[in-house]
Amino acid sequence: MISFVILHYKNLNDTISCIESIKKITSQDKTSIVVVDNHSLNREEEKTIRKYTNDLILLENNLGVAKAYNKGAIYAKDKYKPDFICVMNNDIEIKQKEFINNIQKVYNKTKFDMLGTKIICDGDSVNPFPVFDTLEKINKRIERNEKLIKIYSNKFQATLFETYLKAKHFIKKPIKLENGKEEMDKVALHGCLIIFSKKYYEKNKYLLPNDTFLFHEEEFLYFRCLKNNYKAVYSPTLEIIHKEGQAIKASNKSVIERKRNKLIECNKSLRILKEKLENNEQI
């Protein structure tokens, strides 16, 4: 059995599409669907989701990504004791008919702790995911983010910078990231959807390190895997569609404000990770 833990934050239509895509590819006895609402549903929206699943967790506060995933995973583990727990954003759709069977096939072959899929997306969501995999890279990213935060804190500077970026990308298109073409081990996995095996969740109270609010969950998991010799596998035999960034766009903030807030949250996460690595703490 596999439990799908879907993180909901606004965008009810995306959540319903996500649930429906899962129901189309599998039977009820093989799956459970747990929706974790990050304190955004009204009563009518709650009733709508309950038409699709009774496993709805209503958080009293917005806990961000990792903590909300962990709440849903603990619920799924205690209630269903599944072979696999799949945590996923609500802007994911699964169209692949053999998705569940392919998970089992990859597990039989690799005995993975966690598994990532091929990601179809217009943005930068790919597997394996290019994380900041050294302390030096993390420090450089923190410094760069600080400079950008100052720019995006000034509306005039931010507008000029956005104009510069548009011109730069018009002249030279950014390199589009691509998914790996072959199965790979000991890699970083994109956090939009990760499948955890029972052997992993039985060793860890929290599927994801419970330290962050938003962003860079991938780095935390990557370093956890390195430290504990966990098997993180990417397999292109599984495929998902990711409508990237829908929850952030639904915040109704301007592009400049969204970018500034994202940079601030990124640096909060990276500083926590930096401290843990420097002090050789458990992640």
Summary of the structure (lengths in Angstrom):
residues: 283
radius of gyration: 18.9
end to end distance: 28.0
largest distance: 56.4
contacts: 913
relative contact order: 0.18
helix: 46%
strand: 18%
